[in-house]
C-alpha cells in the first residue's frame, strides 16, 4: 500500500506545473491533515514490533517525497526565472538613436586642438590644483602687495583655509593657470617647455566674462630663448589654429607683472556687416598676452636669471573658440543647453590631429 502511495505522490509532484500547485501536493502529502501524516497517527494502535517496522517505512516514504518536492521546487523556480528573463529581455545590439548621439563640448574640442598644435612644437602638458595659495598665484609671479588683482572683488578667497606654505594667508581659486608654471619651475630644472590648460576663476560676469573660464598658458625656459622665438611660436600657432596661412599678427607693447618686456598680440580681421572675418584685411583683434619671463619670477622659483631666460604666453580658450566657431555669447558655453551643444558640438570620434586636420 505504501509503494502505491509513493508512486502516486511522486507522480503528483512531477505533474505540478507551478509553485502553487507543488505546494498543494506538499500539503496533501505532509501537512497536518496529509495522507502520510494520517498514517503516522495510526502507529499508536499497533504492537511494538509492527509500530517499529511501520514507522521506519513511513519515515523513508516521507524522506523520499520531501526530496522530490525540493528537487521539483528548484526546477520550477529556475523555469520561472528563465521565463521572466525572456519576457524582460532588452536587445542591447540595437543601433543608437541619432537624436541621442552625444557631442563633444566646443571648449573640450578647442583645448584638444591647441594641445595638438603645441605638441607638434615639442610642448608637454602640465597641470596643477584649482585651489591655490597667495605665493603661487601672486607673489611668485611678481604681483606687488596691494595689486588690484589681489582684491576680494576680483578674486575668490576661501574662508578659513590657510596657505600651504604657512604664511597665514587664505587659499583662493586660481585666477590664471600661471601657478602651474610656478610649480613646474620649482620642481623641474631647465630646459622647460610646457603648456598649462585648465579652469580659472575671477569675480566677473557679462557677455564676455564668466566667473569660471578656461585658459591655456605656455612657458619656455632655457639659456638661449628670445623674443624672436616667442613671436615665431605664436605666429605658427595662430595660423595653424585658425587655418589661415597668411594670418597677420601684431605685437603691441604692454605690461604684465610676470613678464618684461610684455606684449599683447592682435590678429588681422575684417569687421563688416556685423560679421568678423579673420585674415589680412587691415583691421585688428586682440587675442592673447605674452612676454619674456621676468627675472624676479625666475629668482622666486629658484632659477638663476643670469643664466636662464624664457618666454610665456596665455589666452582664454572660450575667446578663441568664439572667434573660430562664431559663437556670439560667452555665457552660452555654461548654460547646459542640449540644442546649443548639438549645434556647436563635435562628433566624439572627431579627434584633432595636425596630420589629418584639427576639425573635419
Rosetta blueprint (number, residue, H / E / L):
1 X L
2 X H
3 X H
4 X H
5 X H
6 X H
7 X H
8 X H
9 X H
10 X H
11 X H
12 X H
13 X H
14 X H
15 X H
16 X L
17 X L
18 X L
19 X H
20 X H
21 X H
22 X H
23 X H
24 X H
25 X H
26 X H
27 X H
28 X H
29 X H
30 X H
31 X L
32 X L
33 X L
34 X L
35 X H
36 X H
37 X H
38 X H
39 X H
40 X H
41 X H
42 X H
43 X H
44 X H
45 X H
46 X L
47 X L
48 X H
49 X H
50 X H
51 X H
52 X H
53 X H
54 X H
55 X H
56 X H
57 X H
58 X H
59 X H
60 X H
61 X H
62 X H
63 X H
64 X H
65 X H
66 X H
67 X H
68 X H
69 X H
70 X H
71 X H
72 X H
73 X H
74 X H
75 X H
76 X H
77 X H
78 X H
79 X H
80 X H
81 X H
82 X H
83 X H
84 X H
85 X H
86 X H
87 X H
88 X L
89 X L
90 X L
91 X L
92 X L
93 X L
94 X L
95 X L
96 X L
97 X L
98 X H
99 X H
100 X H
101 X L
102 X L
103 X L
104 X E
105 X L
106 X H
107 X H
108 X H
109 X H
110 X H
111 X H
112 X H
113 X H
114 X H
115 X H
116 X H
117 X H
118 X H
119 X H
120 X H
121 X L
122 X L
123 X L
124 X E
125 X E
126 X L
127 X L
128 X L
129 X L
130 X L
131 X E
132 X E
133 X L
134 X H
135 X H
136 X H
137 X H
138 X L
139 X H
140 X H
141 X H
142 X L
143 X L
144 X L
145 X L
146 X L
147 X L
148 X H
149 X H
150 X H
151 X L
152 X L
153 X L
154 X L
155 X L
156 X L
157 X E
158 X E
159 X E
160 X E
161 X E
162 X E
163 X L
164 X L
165 X L
166 X L
167 X L
168 X L
169 X L
170 X E
171 X E
172 X E
173 X E
174 X L
175 X L
176 X L
177 X L
178 X H
179 X H
180 X H
181 X H
182 X H
183 X H
184 X H
185 X H
186 X H
187 X H
188 X L
189 X L
190 X L
191 X L
192 X E
193 X E
194 X E
195 X E
196 X E
197 X E
198 X E
199 X E
200 X E
201 X E
202 X L
203 X L
204 X L
205 X L
206 X E
207 X L
208 X L
209 X E
210 X L
211 X L
212 X E
213 X E
214 X E
215 X E
216 X E
217 X E
218 X E
219 X E
220 X E
221 X E
222 X E
223 X L
224 X L
225 X L
226 X L
227 X H
228 X H
229 X H
230 X H
231 X H
232 X H
233 X H
234 X H
235 X H
236 X H
237 X H
238 X H
239 X H
240 X H
241 X H
242 X H
243 X L
244 X L
245 X L
246 X L
247 X L
248 X L
249 X E
250 X E
251 X E
252 X E
253 X E
254 X E
255 X E
256 X E
257 X L
258 X L
259 X E
260 X E
261 X E
262 X E
263 X E
264 X E
265 X E
266 X E
267 X E
268 X E
269 X E
270 X E
271 X E
272 X E
273 X L
274 X L
275 X E
276 X E
277 X E
278 X E
279 X L
280 X L
281 X L
282 X L
283 X E
284 X E
285 X E
286 X E
287 X E
288 X E
289 X E
290 X E
291 X E
292 X E
293 X E
294 X L
295 X H
296 X H
297 X H
298 X H
299 X H
300 X H
301 X L
302 X L
303 X L
304 X L
305 X L
306 X L
307 X L
308 X L
309 X E
310 X E
311 X E
312 X E
313 X E
314 X E
315 X E
316 X E
317 X H
318 X H
319 X H
320 X H
321 X H
322 X H
323 X H
324 X H
325 X H
326 X L
327 X L
328 X L
329 X L
330 X H
331 X H
332 X H
333 X H
334 X H
335 X L
336 X L
337 X L
338 X H
339 X H
340 X H
341 X H
342 X H
343 X H
344 X H
345 X L
346 X E
347 X L
348 X L
349 X L
350 X L
351 X L
352 X L
353 X E
354 X L
355 X L
356 X L
357 X E
358 X L
359 X L
360 X L
